[in-house]
Amino acid sequence: MHGDFPTVVGSIGVGLLLLAYLLNLIKRLSQDSGLYTTLNIIGAGLACYSSYLISFVPFIILEGVWFVVSLIALIRLSKPDHRKAA
C-alpha cells in the first residue's frame, strides 16, 4: 500500500478536475474562464504529484500533460488581446 498522503493529494486533485468539468457541463463556468483553467492546473498538478508519489508513470504523463496544456491556456487567457486572436 502507498499510504494515505498520495491518496488524499490525488483525491483533492481529481476532485478539482471533476468540479471544473461539472461546472462547465451545467454552464456555470466557461472553458474560457480563468477559474476553470486554474482548477484544471491545480487539479492536474496535484493528481500528477500523487501519481509520482506512487510511481504510476501512465498517470504522471497524463496529468503532467494536462497540467502543461492548462498552464499554456492560462497564459493565453492572461494576454490582453487573447479574444481578438480566437
Distance bins in CASP14 RR format, pairs under 12 A and 6 or more apart:
PFRMAT RR
TARGET T0000
AUTHOR 0000-0000-0000
RMODE 2
METHOD distances of the structure
MODEL  1
1 7 0 0 0 0 1 0 0 0 0 0 0
1 54 0 0 0 0 1 0 0 0 0 0 0
2 8 0 0 0 0 0 1 0 0 0 0 0
2 9 0 0 0 0 0 1 0 0 0 0 0
2 10 0 0 0 0 0 1 0 0 0 0 0
2 50 0 0 0 0 1 0 0 0 0 0 0
2 51 0 0 0 0 0 1 0 0 0 0 0
2 52 0 0 0 0 0 1 0 0 0 0 0
2 53 1 0 0 1 0 0 0 0 0 0 0
2 54 1 0 1 0 0 0 0 0 0 0 0
2 55 0 0 0 0 1 0 0 0 0 0 0
2 56 0 0 0 0 1 0 0 0 0 0 0
3 9 0 0 0 0 0 1 0 0 0 0 0
3 10 0 0 0 0 0 1 0 0 0 0 0
3 50 0 0 0 0 0 1 0 0 0 0 0
3 53 0 0 0 0 1 0 0 0 0 0 0
3 54 0 0 0 0 1 0 0 0 0 0 0
4 10 0 0 0 0 0 1 0 0 0 0 0
4 11 0 0 0 0 0 1 0 0 0 0 0
4 50 0 0 0 0 0 1 0 0 0 0 0
4 53 0 0 0 0 0 1 0 0 0 0 0
4 54 0 0 0 0 0 1 0 0 0 0 0
5 11 0 0 0 0 0 1 0 0 0 0 0
5 12 0 0 0 0 0 1 0 0 0 0 0
5 46 0 0 0 0 0 1 0 0 0 0 0
5 49 0 0 0 0 0 1 0 0 0 0 0
5 50 0 0 0 0 1 0 0 0 0 0 0
5 52 0 0 0 0 0 1 0 0 0 0 0
5 53 1 0 0 1 0 0 0 0 0 0 0
5 54 0 0 0 0 1 0 0 0 0 0 0
6 12 0 0 0 0 0 1 0 0 0 0 0
6 13 0 0 0 0 0 1 0 0 0 0 0
6 14 0 0 0 0 0 1 0 0 0 0 0
6 46 0 0 0 0 0 1 0 0 0 0 0
6 47 0 0 0 0 0 1 0 0 0 0 0
6 48 0 0 0 0 0 1 0 0 0 0 0
6 49 0 0 0 0 1 0 0 0 0 0 0
6 50 1 0 1 0 0 0 0 0 0 0 0
6 51 0 0 0 0 1 0 0 0 0 0 0
6 52 0 0 0 0 1 0 0 0 0 0 0
6 53 1 1 0 0 0 0 0 0 0 0 0
6 54 1 0 1 0 0 0 0 0 0 0 0
6 55 0 0 0 0 1 0 0 0 0 0 0
6 56 0 0 0 0 1 0 0 0 0 0 0
6 59 0 0 0 0 0 1 0 0 0 0 0
6 60 0 0 0 0 0 1 0 0 0 0 0
7 13 0 0 0 0 0 1 0 0 0 0 0
7 14 0 0 0 0 0 1 0 0 0 0 0
7 46 0 0 0 0 0 1 0 0 0 0 0
7 47 0 0 0 0 0 1 0 0 0 0 0
7 50 1 0 0 1 0 0 0 0 0 0 0
7 51 0 0 0 0 0 1 0 0 0 0 0
7 53 0 0 0 0 1 0 0 0 0 0 0
7 54 0 0 0 0 1 0 0 0 0 0 0
8 14 0 0 0 0 0 1 0 0 0 0 0
8 15 0 0 0 0 0 1 0 0 0 0 0
8 46 0 0 0 0 1 0 0 0 0 0 0
8 47 0 0 0 0 0 1 0 0 0 0 0
8 49 0 0 0 0 0 1 0 0 0 0 0
8 50 0 0 0 0 1 0 0 0 0 0 0
8 53 0 0 0 0 0 1 0 0 0 0 0
9 15 0 0 0 0 0 1 0 0 0 0 0
9 16 0 0 0 0 0 1 0 0 0 0 0
9 42 0 0 0 0 0 1 0 0 0 0 0
9 43 0 0 0 0 1 0 0 0 0 0 0
9 45 0 0 0 0 1 0 0 0 0 0 0
9 46 1 0 1 0 0 0 0 0 0 0 0
9 47 0 0 0 0 1 0 0 0 0 0 0
9 48 0 0 0 0 1 0 0 0 0 0 0
9 49 1 0 1 0 0 0 0 0 0 0 0
9 50 1 0 1 0 0 0 0 0 0 0 0
9 51 0 0 0 0 1 0 0 0 0 0 0
9 52 0 0 0 0 1 0 0 0 0 0 0
9 53 1 0 0 1 0 0 0 0 0 0 0
9 54 0 0 0 0 0 1 0 0 0 0 0
9 63 0 0 0 0 0 1 0 0 0 0 0
10 16 0 0 0 0 1 0 0 0 0 0 0
10 17 0 0 0 0 1 0 0 0 0 0 0
10 18 0 0 0 0 0 1 0 0 0 0 0
10 42 0 0 0 0 0 1 0 0 0 0 0
10 43 0 0 0 0 1 0 0 0 0 0 0
10 44 0 0 0 0 0 1 0 0 0 0 0
10 45 0 0 0 0 1 0 0 0 0 0 0
10 46 1 0 1 0 0 0 0 0 0 0 0
10 47 1 0 1 0 0 0 0 0 0 0 0
10 48 0 0 0 0 1 0 0 0 0 0 0
10 49 1 0 0 1 0 0 0 0 0 0 0
10 50 1 1 0 0 0 0 0 0 0 0 0
10 51 1 0 0 1 0 0 0 0 0 0 0
10 52 0 0 0 0 0 1 0 0 0 0 0
10 53 0 0 0 0 1 0 0 0 0 0 0
10 54 0 0 0 0 1 0 0 0 0 0 0
10 56 0 0 0 0 0 1 0 0 0 0 0
10 59 0 0 0 0 1 0 0 0 0 0 0
10 63 0 0 0 0 1 0 0 0 0 0 0
11 17 0 0 0 0 0 1 0 0 0 0 0
11 18 0 0 0 0 0 1 0 0 0 0 0
11 43 0 0 0 0 0 1 0 0 0 0 0
11 46 0 0 0 0 1 0 0 0 0 0 0
11 47 0 0 0 0 1 0 0 0 0 0 0
11 50 0 0 0 0 1 0 0 0 0 0 0
12 18 0 0 0 0 0 1 0 0 0 0 0
12 19 0 0 0 0 0 1 0 0 0 0 0
12 39 0 0 0 0 0 1 0 0 0 0 0
12 42 0 0 0 0 1 0 0 0 0 0 0
12 43 1 0 0 1 0 0 0 0 0 0 0
12 44 0 0 0 0 0 1 0 0 0 0 0
12 45 0 0 0 0 0 1 0 0 0 0 0
12 46 1 0 1 0 0 0 0 0 0 0 0
12 47 0 0 0 0 1 0 0 0 0 0 0
12 49 0 0 0 0 0 1 0 0 0 0 0
12 50 0 0 0 0 1 0 0 0 0 0 0
13 19 0 0 0 0 1 0 0 0 0 0 0
13 20 0 0 0 0 0 1 0 0 0 0 0
13 39 0 0 0 0 1 0 0 0 0 0 0
13 40 0 0 0 0 1 0 0 0 0 0 0
13 41 0 0 0 0 0 1 0 0 0 0 0
13 42 1 0 0 1 0 0 0 0 0 0 0
13 43 1 1 0 0 0 0 0 0 0 0 0
13 44 1 0 0 1 0 0 0 0 0 0 0
13 45 1 0 0 1 0 0 0 0 0 0 0
13 46 1 1 0 0 0 0 0 0 0 0 0
13 47 1 0 1 0 0 0 0 0 0 0 0
13 48 0 0 0 0 1 0 0 0 0 0 0
13 49 0 0 0 0 1 0 0 0 0 0 0
13 50 1 0 0 1 0 0 0 0 0 0 0
13 51 0 0 0 0 0 1 0 0 0 0 0
13 59 0 0 0 0 0 1 0 0 0 0 0
13 63 0 0 0 0 1 0 0 0 0 0 0
13 66 0 0 0 0 0 1 0 0 0 0 0
13 67 0 0 0 0 0 1 0 0 0 0 0
14 20 0 0 0 0 0 1 0 0 0 0 0
14 21 0 0 0 0 0 1 0 0 0 0 0
14 39 0 0 0 0 0 1 0 0 0 0 0
14 40 0 0 0 0 0 1 0 0 0 0 0
14 42 0 0 0 0 0 1 0 0 0 0 0
14 43 1 0 0 1 0 0 0 0 0 0 0
14 44 0 0 0 0 1 0 0 0 0 0 0
14 45 0 0 0 0 0 1 0 0 0 0 0
14 46 0 0 0 0 1 0 0 0 0 0 0
14 47 1 0 1 0 0 0 0 0 0 0 0
14 48 0 0 0 0 0 1 0 0 0 0 0
14 49 0 0 0 0 0 1 0 0 0 0 0
14 50 0 0 0 0 1 0 0 0 0 0 0
14 51 0 0 0 0 0 1 0 0 0 0 0
14 59 0 0 0 0 0 1 0 0 0 0 0
14 62 0 0 0 0 0 1 0 0 0 0 0
14 63 0 0 0 0 1 0 0 0 0 0 0
14 66 0 0 0 0 0 1 0 0 0 0 0
15 21 0 0 0 0 1 0 0 0 0 0 0
15 22 0 0 0 0 1 0 0 0 0 0 0
15 23 0 0 0 0 0 1 0 0 0 0 0
15 39 0 0 0 0 1 0 0 0 0 0 0
15 40 0 0 0 0 0 1 0 0 0 0 0
15 42 0 0 0 0 0 1 0 0 0 0 0
15 43 1 0 0 1 0 0 0 0 0 0 0
15 44 0 0 0 0 0 1 0 0 0 0 0
15 46 0 0 0 0 1 0 0 0 0 0 0
15 47 0 0 0 0 1 0 0 0 0 0 0
15 50 0 0 0 0 0 1 0 0 0 0 0
16 22 0 0 0 0 0 1 0 0 0 0 0
16 23 0 0 0 0 0 1 0 0 0 0 0
16 35 0 0 0 0 0 1 0 0 0 0 0
16 36 0 0 0 0 0 1 0 0 0 0 0
16 37 0 0 0 0 0 1 0 0 0 0 0
16 38 0 0 0 0 1 0 0 0 0 0 0
16 39 1 0 1 0 0 0 0 0 0 0 0
16 40 1 0 0 1 0 0 0 0 0 0 0
16 41 0 0 0 0 1 0 0 0 0 0 0
16 42 1 0 1 0 0 0 0 0 0 0 0
16 43 1 1 0 0 0 0 0 0 0 0 0
16 44 0 0 0 0 1 0 0 0 0 0 0
16 45 0 0 0 0 1 0 0 0 0 0 0
16 46 1 0 0 1 0 0 0 0 0 0 0
16 47 0 0 0 0 1 0 0 0 0 0 0
16 63 0 0 0 0 0 1 0 0 0 0 0
16 66 0 0 0 0 0 1 0 0 0 0 0
16 67 0 0 0 0 0 1 0 0 0 0 0
16 70 0 0 0 0 0 1 0 0 0 0 0
17 23 0 0 0 0 0 1 0 0 0 0 0
17 24 0 0 0 0 0 1 0 0 0 0 0
17 36 0 0 0 0 0 1 0 0 0 0 0
17 37 0 0 0 0 0 1 0 0 0 0 0
17 38 0 0 0 0 0 1 0 0 0 0 0
17 39 1 0 0 1 0 0 0 0 0 0 0
17 40 1 0 0 1 0 0 0 0 0 0 0
17 41 0 0 0 0 0 1 0 0 0 0 0
17 42 0 0 0 0 1 0 0 0 0 0 0
17 43 1 0 1 0 0 0 0 0 0 0 0
17 44 1 0 0 1 0 0 0 0 0 0 0
17 45 0 0 0 0 1 0 0 0 0 0 0
17 46 0 0 0 0 1 0 0 0 0 0 0
17 47 1 0 0 1 0 0 0 0 0 0 0
17 48 0 0 0 0 0 1 0 0 0 0 0
17 50 0 0 0 0 0 1 0 0 0 0 0
17 62 0 0 0 0 0 1 0 0 0 0 0
17 63 0 0 0 0 1 0 0 0 0 0 0
17 66 1 0 0 1 0 0 0 0 0 0 0
17 67 0 0 0 0 0 1 0 0 0 0 0
17 70 0 0 0 0 1 0 0 0 0 0 0
18 24 0 0 0 0 0 1 0 0 0 0 0
18 25 0 0 0 0 0 1 0 0 0 0 0
18 39 0 0 0 0 1 0 0 0 0 0 0
18 40 0 0 0 0 0 1 0 0 0 0 0
18 43 0 0 0 0 1 0 0 0 0 0 0
18 44 0 0 0 0 0 1 0 0 0 0 0
18 47 0 0 0 0 0 1 0 0 0 0 0
19 25 0 0 0 0 0 1 0 0 0 0 0
19 26 0 0 0 0 0 1 0 0 0 0 0
19 28 0 0 0 0 0 1 0 0 0 0 0
19 29 0 0 0 0 1 0 0 0 0 0 0
19 35 0 0 0 0 0 1 0 0 0 0 0
19 36 0 0 0 0 1 0 0 0 0 0 0
19 38 0 0 0 0 0 1 0 0 0 0 0
19 39 1 0 0 1 0 0 0 0 0 0 0
19 40 0 0 0 0 0 1 0 0 0 0 0
19 42 0 0 0 0 0 1 0 0 0 0 0
19 43 0 0 0 0 1 0 0 0 0 0 0
20 26 0 0 0 0 0 1 0 0 0 0 0
20 28 0 0 0 0 0 1 0 0 0 0 0
20 29 1 0 0 1 0 0 0 0 0 0 0
20 30 0 0 0 0 0 1 0 0 0 0 0
20 31 0 0 0 0 1 0 0 0 0 0 0
20 33 0 0 0 0 1 0 0 0 0 0 0
20 34 0 0 0 0 0 1 0 0 0 0 0
20 35 0 0 0 0 1 0 0 0 0 0 0
20 36 1 0 1 0 0 0 0 0 0 0 0
20 37 0 0 0 0 1 0 0 0 0 0 0
20 38 0 0 0 0 1 0 0 0 0 0 0
20 39 1 1 0 0 0 0 0 0 0 0 0
20 40 1 0 1 0 0 0 0 0 0 0 0
20 41 0 0 0 0 1 0 0 0 0 0 0
20 42 0 0 0 0 1 0 0 0 0 0 0
20 43 0 0 0 0 1 0 0 0 0 0 0
20 44 0 0 0 0 1 0 0 0 0 0 0
20 66 0 0 0 0 0 1 0 0 0 0 0
20 70 0 0 0 0 1 0 0 0 0 0 0
20 73 0 0 0 0 0 1 0 0 0 0 0
21 28 0 0 0 0 0 1 0 0 0 0 0
21 29 0 0 0 0 1 0 0 0 0 0 0
21 31 0 0 0 0 1 0 0 0 0 0 0
21 36 0 0 0 0 1 0 0 0 0 0 0
21 39 0 0 0 0 1 0 0 0 0 0 0
21 40 0 0 0 0 1 0 0 0 0 0 0
21 43 0 0 0 0 0 1 0 0 0 0 0
21 44 0 0 0 0 0 1 0 0 0 0 0
21 66 0 0 0 0 0 1 0 0 0 0 0
22 28 0 0 0 0 1 0 0 0 0 0 0
22 29 0 0 0 0 1 0 0 0 0 0 0
22 36 0 0 0 0 0 1 0 0 0 0 0
22 39 0 0 0 0 0 1 0 0 0 0 0
23 29 1 1 0 0 0 0 0 0 0 0 0
23 30 0 0 0 0 1 0 0 0 0 0 0
23 31 0 0 0 0 0 1 0 0 0 0 0
23 33 0 0 0 0 1 0 0 0 0 0 0
23 35 0 0 0 0 1 0 0 0 0 0 0
23 36 1 0 0 1 0 0 0 0 0 0 0
23 39 0 0 0 0 1 0 0 0 0 0 0
23 40 0 0 0 0 0 1 0 0 0 0 0
24 30 1 0 0 1 0 0 0 0 0 0 0
24 31 1 0 1 0 0 0 0 0 0 0 0
24 32 0 0 0 0 0 1 0 0 0 0 0
24 33 0 0 0 0 1 0 0 0 0 0 0
24 34 0 0 0 0 0 1 0 0 0 0 0
24 35 0 0 0 0 0 1 0 0 0 0 0
24 36 1 0 0 1 0 0 0 0 0 0 0
24 37 0 0 0 0 0 1 0 0 0 0 0
24 39 0 0 0 0 1 0 0 0 0 0 0
24 40 0 0 0 0 1 0 0 0 0 0 0
25 31 0 0 0 0 0 1 0 0 0 0 0
25 36 0 0 0 0 0 1 0 0 0 0 0
27 33 0 0 0 0 0 1 0 0 0 0 0
27 36 0 0 0 0 0 1 0 0 0 0 0
28 35 0 0 0 0 0 1 0 0 0 0 0
28 36 0 0 0 0 1 0 0 0 0 0 0
28 39 0 0 0 0 0 1 0 0 0 0 0
29 35 1 0 0 1 0 0 0 0 0 0 0
29 36 1 0 1 0 0 0 0 0 0 0 0
29 37 0 0 0 0 1 0 0 0 0 0 0
29 38 0 0 0 0 0 1 0 0 0 0 0
29 39 0 0 0 0 1 0 0 0 0 0 0
29 40 0 0 0 0 0 1 0 0 0 0 0
30 36 1 0 0 1 0 0 0 0 0 0 0
30 37 0 0 0 0 1 0 0 0 0 0 0
30 77 0 0 0 0 0 1 0 0 0 0 0
31 37 0 0 0 0 1 0 0 0 0 0 0
31 39 0 0 0 0 0 1 0 0 0 0 0
31 40 0 0 0 0 1 0 0 0 0 0 0
31 70 0 0 0 0 0 1 0 0 0 0 0
31 73 0 0 0 0 1 0 0 0 0 0 0
31 74 0 0 0 0 0 1 0 0 0 0 0
31 77 0 0 0 0 0 1 0 0 0 0 0
31 86 0 0 0 0 0 1 0 0 0 0 0
32 73 0 0 0 0 1 0 0 0 0 0 0
32 74 0 0 0 0 0 1 0 0 0 0 0
32 76 0 0 0 0 1 0 0 0 0 0 0
32 77 1 0 0 1 0 0 0 0 0 0 0
32 82 0 0 0 0 1 0 0 0 0 0 0
32 83 0 0 0 0 1 0 0 0 0 0 0
32 86 0 0 0 0 1 0 0 0 0 0 0
33 39 0 0 0 0 1 0 0 0 0 0 0
33 40 0 0 0 0 0 1 0 0 0 0 0
33 73 0 0 0 0 0 1 0 0 0 0 0
33 74 0 0 0 0 0 1 0 0 0 0 0
33 77 0 0 0 0 1 0 0 0 0 0 0
34 40 0 0 0 0 1 0 0 0 0 0 0
34 41 0 0 0 0 1 0 0 0 0 0 0
34 42 0 0 0 0 0 1 0 0 0 0 0
34 70 0 0 0 0 0 1 0 0 0 0 0
34 71 0 0 0 0 0 1 0 0 0 0 0
34 73 0 0 0 0 1 0 0 0 0 0 0
34 74 1 0 0 1 0 0 0 0 0 0 0
34 75 0 0 0 0 0 1 0 0 0 0 0
34 76 0 0 0 0 0 1 0 0 0 0 0
34 77 1 0 1 0 0 0 0 0 0 0 0
34 78 0 0 0 0 1 0 0 0 0 0 0
34 82 0 0 0 0 0 1 0 0 0 0 0
35 41 0 0 0 0 0 1 0 0 0 0 0
35 42 0 0 0 0 0 1 0 0 0 0 0
35 70 0 0 0 0 0 1 0 0 0 0 0
35 74 0 0 0 0 0 1 0 0 0 0 0
35 77 0 0 0 0 0 1 0 0 0 0 0
36 42 0 0 0 0 0 1 0 0 0 0 0
36 43 0 0 0 0 0 1 0 0 0 0 0
36 70 0 0 0 0 1 0 0 0 0 0 0
36 73 0 0 0 0 1 0 0 0 0 0 0
36 74 0 0 0 0 1 0 0 0 0 0 0
36 77 0 0 0 0 1 0 0 0 0 0 0
37 43 0 0 0 0 0 1 0 0 0 0 0
37 44 0 0 0 0 0 1 0 0 0 0 0
37 66 0 0 0 0 0 1 0 0 0 0 0
37 67 0 0 0 0 0 1 0 0 0 0 0
37 69 0 0 0 0 1 0 0 0 0 0 0
37 70 1 0 1 0 0 0 0 0 0 0 0
37 71 0 0 0 0 1 0 0 0 0 0 0
37 72 0 0 0 0 1 0 0 0 0 0 0
37 73 1 0 1 0 0 0 0 0 0 0 0
37 74 1 0 1 0 0 0 0 0 0 0 0
37 75 0 0 0 0 1 0 0 0 0 0 0
37 76 0 0 0 0 1 0 0 0 0 0 0
37 77 1 0 0 1 0 0 0 0 0 0 0
37 78 0 0 0 0 1 0 0 0 0 0 0
37 82 0 0 0 0 0 1 0 0 0 0 0
38 44 0 0 0 0 0 1 0 0 0 0 0
38 45 0 0 0 0 0 1 0 0 0 0 0
38 67 0 0 0 0 0 1 0 0 0 0 0
38 70 0 0 0 0 1 0 0 0 0 0 0
38 71 0 0 0 0 1 0 0 0 0 0 0
38 73 0 0 0 0 1 0 0 0 0 0 0
38 74 1 0 0 1 0 0 0 0 0 0 0
38 75 0 0 0 0 0 1 0 0 0 0 0
38 77 0 0 0 0 1 0 0 0 0 0 0
38 78 0 0 0 0 0 1 0 0 0 0 0
39 45 0 0 0 0 0 1 0 0 0 0 0
39 46 0 0 0 0 0 1 0 0 0 0 0
39 47 0 0 0 0 0 1 0 0 0 0 0
39 66 0 0 0 0 0 1 0 0 0 0 0
39 67 0 0 0 0 0 1 0 0 0 0 0
39 70 0 0 0 0 1 0 0 0 0 0 0
39 73 0 0 0 0 0 1 0 0 0 0 0
39 74 0 0 0 0 0 1 0 0 0 0 0
40 46 0 0 0 0 0 1 0 0 0 0 0
40 47 0 0 0 0 0 1 0 0 0 0 0
40 48 0 0 0 0 0 1 0 0 0 0 0
40 63 0 0 0 0 0 1 0 0 0 0 0
40 64 0 0 0 0 0 1 0 0 0 0 0
40 65 0 0 0 0 0 1 0 0 0 0 0
40 66 1 0 0 1 0 0 0 0 0 0 0
40 67 0 0 0 0 1 0 0 0 0 0 0
40 68 0 0 0 0 0 1 0 0 0 0 0
40 69 0 0 0 0 1 0 0 0 0 0 0
40 70 1 0 1 0 0 0 0 0 0 0 0
40 71 0 0 0 0 1 0 0 0 0 0 0
40 72 0 0 0 0 0 1 0 0 0 0 0
40 73 1 0 0 1 0 0 0 0 0 0 0
40 74 0 0 0 0 1 0 0 0 0 0 0
40 77 0 0 0 0 0 1 0 0 0 0 0
41 47 0 0 0 0 0 1 0 0 0 0 0
41 48 0 0 0 0 0 1 0 0 0 0 0
41 63 0 0 0 0 0 1 0 0 0 0 0
41 64 0 0 0 0 0 1 0 0 0 0 0
41 66 0 0 0 0 1 0 0 0 0 0 0
41 67 1 0 0 1 0 0 0 0 0 0 0
41 68 0 0 0 0 1 0 0 0 0 0 0
41 69 0 0 0 0 1 0 0 0 0 0 0
41 70 1 0 1 0 0 0 0 0 0 0 0
41 71 1 0 1 0 0 0 0 0 0 0 0
41 72 0 0 0 0 1 0 0 0 0 0 0
41 73 0 0 0 0 1 0 0 0 0 0 0
41 74 1 0 0 1 0 0 0 0 0 0 0
41 75 0 0 0 0 0 1 0 0 0 0 0
41 77 0 0 0 0 0 1 0 0 0 0 0
42 48 0 0 0 0 0 1 0 0 0 0 0
42 49 0 0 0 0 0 1 0 0 0 0 0
42 63 0 0 0 0 0 1 0 0 0 0 0
42 66 0 0 0 0 0 1 0 0 0 0 0
42 67 0 0 0 0 1 0 0 0 0 0 0
42 70 0 0 0 0 1 0 0 0 0 0 0
42 71 0 0 0 0 0 1 0 0 0 0 0
42 74 0 0 0 0 0 1 0 0 0 0 0
43 49 0 0 0 0 1 0 0 0 0 0 0
43 50 0 0 0 0 1 0 0 0 0 0 0
43 51 0 0 0 0 0 1 0 0 0 0 0
43 63 0 0 0 0 1 0 0 0 0 0 0
43 64 0 0 0 0 0 1 0 0 0 0 0
43 66 0 0 0 0 1 0 0 0 0 0 0
43 67 0 0 0 0 1 0 0 0 0 0 0
43 70 0 0 0 0 1 0 0 0 0 0 0
43 71 0 0 0 0 0 1 0 0 0 0 0
44 50 0 0 0 0 0 1 0 0 0 0 0
44 51 0 0 0 0 0 1 0 0 0 0 0
44 59 0 0 0 0 0 1 0 0 0 0 0
44 60 0 0 0 0 0 1 0 0 0 0 0
44 61 0 0 0 0 0 1 0 0 0 0 0
44 62 0 0 0 0 1 0 0 0 0 0 0
44 63 1 0 1 0 0 0 0 0 0 0 0
44 64 1 0 0 1 0 0 0 0 0 0 0
44 65 0 0 0 0 1 0 0 0 0 0 0
44 66 1 1 0 0 0 0 0 0 0 0 0
44 67 1 0 1 0 0 0 0 0 0 0 0
44 68 0 0 0 0 1 0 0 0 0 0 0
44 69 0 0 0 0 1 0 0 0 0 0 0
44 70 1 0 1 0 0 0 0 0 0 0 0
44 71 0 0 0 0 1 0 0 0 0 0 0
44 73 0 0 0 0 0 1 0 0 0 0 0
44 74 0 0 0 0 0 1 0 0 0 0 0
45 51 0 0 0 0 1 0 0 0 0 0 0
45 52 0 0 0 0 1 0 0 0 0 0 0
45 53 0 0 0 0 0 1 0 0 0 0 0
45 59 0 0 0 0 0 1 0 0 0 0 0
45 60 0 0 0 0 0 1 0 0 0 0 0
45 62 0 0 0 0 0 1 0 0 0 0 0
45 63 1 0 0 1 0 0 0 0 0 0 0
45 64 1 0 0 1 0 0 0 0 0 0 0
45 65 0 0 0 0 0 1 0 0 0 0 0
45 66 0 0 0 0 1 0 0 0 0 0 0
45 67 1 0 1 0 0 0 0 0 0 0 0
45 68 0 0 0 0 1 0 0 0 0 0 0
45 69 0 0 0 0 0 1 0 0 0 0 0
45 70 0 0 0 0 1 0 0 0 0 0 0
45 71 0 0 0 0 1 0 0 0 0 0 0
46 52 0 0 0 0 0 1 0 0 0 0 0
46 53 0 0 0 0 0 1 0 0 0 0 0
46 59 0 0 0 0 0 1 0 0 0 0 0
46 63 0 0 0 0 1 0 0 0 0 0 0
46 64 0 0 0 0 0 1 0 0 0 0 0
46 66 0 0 0 0 0 1 0 0 0 0 0
46 67 0 0 0 0 1 0 0 0 0 0 0
47 53 0 0 0 0 0 1 0 0 0 0 0
47 54 0 0 0 0 0 1 0 0 0 0 0
47 56 0 0 0 0 0 1 0 0 0 0 0
47 59 1 0 0 1 0 0 0 0 0 0 0
47 60 0 0 0 0 1 0 0 0 0 0 0
47 61 0 0 0 0 0 1 0 0 0 0 0
47 62 0 0 0 0 1 0 0 0 0 0 0
47 63 1 0 1 0 0 0 0 0 0 0 0
47 64 0 0 0 0 1 0 0 0 0 0 0
47 65 0 0 0 0 0 1 0 0 0 0 0
47 66 1 0 0 1 0 0 0 0 0 0 0
47 67 0 0 0 0 1 0 0 0 0 0 0
47 70 0 0 0 0 0 1 0 0 0 0 0
48 54 0 0 0 0 0 1 0 0 0 0 0
48 56 0 0 0 0 0 1 0 0 0 0 0
48 57 0 0 0 0 0 1 0 0 0 0 0
48 58 0 0 0 0 0 1 0 0 0 0 0
48 59 1 0 0 1 0 0 0 0 0 0 0
48 60 1 0 1 0 0 0 0 0 0 0 0
48 61 0 0 0 0 1 0 0 0 0 0 0
48 62 0 0 0 0 1 0 0 0 0 0 0
48 63 1 1 0 0 0 0 0 0 0 0 0
48 64 1 0 1 0 0 0 0 0 0 0 0
48 65 0 0 0 0 1 0 0 0 0 0 0
48 66 1 0 0 1 0 0 0 0 0 0 0
48 67 1 0 1 0 0 0 0 0 0 0 0
48 68 0 0 0 0 1 0 0 0 0 0 0
48 70 0 0 0 0 0 1 0 0 0 0 0
48 71 0 0 0 0 0 1 0 0 0 0 0
49 56 0 0 0 0 0 1 0 0 0 0 0
49 59 0 0 0 0 0 1 0 0 0 0 0
49 60 0 0 0 0 1 0 0 0 0 0 0
49 63 0 0 0 0 1 0 0 0 0 0 0
49 64 0 0 0 0 1 0 0 0 0 0 0
49 67 0 0 0 0 1 0 0 0 0 0 0
50 56 0 0 0 0 1 0 0 0 0 0 0
50 59 0 0 0 0 1 0 0 0 0 0 0
50 60 0 0 0 0 1 0 0 0 0 0 0
50 62 0 0 0 0 0 1 0 0 0 0 0
50 63 0 0 0 0 1 0 0 0 0 0 0
50 64 0 0 0 0 0 1 0 0 0 0 0
51 57 1 0 0 1 0 0 0 0 0 0 0
51 58 0 0 0 0 1 0 0 0 0 0 0
51 59 1 1 0 0 0 0 0 0 0 0 0
51 60 1 0 1 0 0 0 0 0 0 0 0
51 61 0 0 0 0 1 0 0 0 0 0 0
51 62 1 0 0 1 0 0 0 0 0 0 0
51 63 1 0 1 0 0 0 0 0 0 0 0
51 64 0 0 0 0 1 0 0 0 0 0 0
51 65 0 0 0 0 0 1 0 0 0 0 0
51 66 0 0 0 0 0 1 0 0 0 0 0
51 67 0 0 0 0 0 1 0 0 0 0 0
52 58 0 0 0 0 0 1 0 0 0 0 0
52 59 0 0 0 0 1 0 0 0 0 0 0
52 60 1 0 1 0 0 0 0 0 0 0 0
52 61 0 0 0 0 0 1 0 0 0 0 0
52 62 0 0 0 0 0 1 0 0 0 0 0
52 63 0 0 0 0 1 0 0 0 0 0 0
52 64 0 0 0 0 1 0 0 0 0 0 0
52 67 0 0 0 0 0 1 0 0 0 0 0
53 59 0 0 0 0 0 1 0 0 0 0 0
53 60 0 0 0 0 1 0 0 0 0 0 0
53 63 0 0 0 0 0 1 0 0 0 0 0
54 60 0 0 0 0 1 0 0 0 0 0 0
56 62 0 0 0 0 1 0 0 0 0 0 0
56 63 0 0 0 0 1 0 0 0 0 0 0
57 63 0 0 0 0 0 1 0 0 0 0 0
57 64 0 0 0 0 0 1 0 0 0 0 0
58 64 0 0 0 0 0 1 0 0 0 0 0
58 65 0 0 0 0 0 1 0 0 0 0 0
59 65 0 0 0 0 0 1 0 0 0 0 0
59 66 0 0 0 0 1 0 0 0 0 0 0
59 67 0 0 0 0 0 1 0 0 0 0 0
60 66 0 0 0 0 0 1 0 0 0 0 0
60 67 0 0 0 0 0 1 0 0 0 0 0
61 67 0 0 0 0 0 1 0 0 0 0 0
61 68 0 0 0 0 0 1 0 0 0 0 0
62 68 0 0 0 0 0 1 0 0 0 0 0
62 69 0 0 0 0 0 1 0 0 0 0 0
63 69 0 0 0 0 0 1 0 0 0 0 0
63 70 0 0 0 0 0 1 0 0 0 0 0
64 70 0 0 0 0 1 0 0 0 0 0 0
64 71 0 0 0 0 1 0 0 0 0 0 0
65 71 0 0 0 0 0 1 0 0 0 0 0
65 72 0 0 0 0 0 1 0 0 0 0 0
66 72 0 0 0 0 0 1 0 0 0 0 0
66 73 0 0 0 0 0 1 0 0 0 0 0
67 73 0 0 0 0 0 1 0 0 0 0 0
67 74 0 0 0 0 0 1 0 0 0 0 0
68 74 0 0 0 0 0 1 0 0 0 0 0
68 75 0 0 0 0 0 1 0 0 0 0 0
69 75 0 0 0 0 0 1 0 0 0 0 0
69 76 0 0 0 0 0 1 0 0 0 0 0
70 76 0 0 0 0 0 1 0 0 0 0 0
70 77 0 0 0 0 0 1 0 0 0 0 0
71 77 0 0 0 0 0 1 0 0 0 0 0
71 78 0 0 0 0 0 1 0 0 0 0 0
72 78 0 0 0 0 0 1 0 0 0 0 0
72 79 0 0 0 0 0 1 0 0 0 0 0
72 82 0 0 0 0 0 1 0 0 0 0 0
73 79 0 0 0 0 0 1 0 0 0 0 0
73 82 0 0 0 0 1 0 0 0 0 0 0
73 86 0 0 0 0 0 1 0 0 0 0 0
74 82 0 0 0 0 0 1 0 0 0 0 0
75 82 0 0 0 0 1 0 0 0 0 0 0
76 82 1 0 1 0 0 0 0 0 0 0 0
76 83 0 0 0 0 0 1 0 0 0 0 0
76 84 0 0 0 0 0 1 0 0 0 0 0
76 85 0 0 0 0 1 0 0 0 0 0 0
76 86 0 0 0 0 1 0 0 0 0 0 0
77 83 0 0 0 0 1 0 0 0 0 0 0
77 85 0 0 0 0 0 1 0 0 0 0 0
77 86 0 0 0 0 0 1 0 0 0 0 0
79 85 0 0 0 0 1 0 0 0 0 0 0
79 86 0 0 0 0 0 1 0 0 0 0 0
END
